[in-house]
């Protein structure tokens, strides 16, 4: 052997070395991709759950009808409800949230009421 042979020793890769290296690299890429998908699915699931719970908690409930049915002017205008022929009387349940005041007019042939209500 010469002096240069001792200084630079040629090493051979183990059998199947480059193929095993590529295989390990591919496995690592697949593992990282699975973890990314899993994290994304978890984030979407958590956000979806928060939105559903928030929608249920803060969503609109059934709004109470502010006026009794016999004072529904829209239904009266559509002909679905006959207009009252006597002075207006509020039912007991509507008296806490609805106020009615007769508007003074020079004649008693026409009667107008000012109606106000509080929505809860």
C-alpha positions, 0 to 999 in steps of 0.5 A: 500500500502506498501512503495515499491509500492510508490517508483516503480510505474508501468506504462502501455504503451498507447493502441497501443503504440509499434505498433504506435512507429514501424509505425512512425519508418517505416514512417521515414525510407521510408521518408529518402529513398525517400529523398536519391533517390530524391537527387541522381536523382537530382545529376544525372540529373544535371551532365547529363545536364552539360555533354550534354551542355559541349559536345555540346559546346566543341564537335568537329565541322565539320572540314574544308577540308584543301585541295581542292578536286582536290588535294586529293591524297588519292582519286587519289591513289584509282582511284576516281579522275584523277591526274592533267595533268597541273601545280597545281592551287589553287582555290581562297578560298583555297589560304589563308590556303594552300601553294603549291611549286613546287619541283625542279627536274632534268627533267620536265617529272615528276612534284612534289609539296610540299603542306602545309595547315593551319587548322582553 
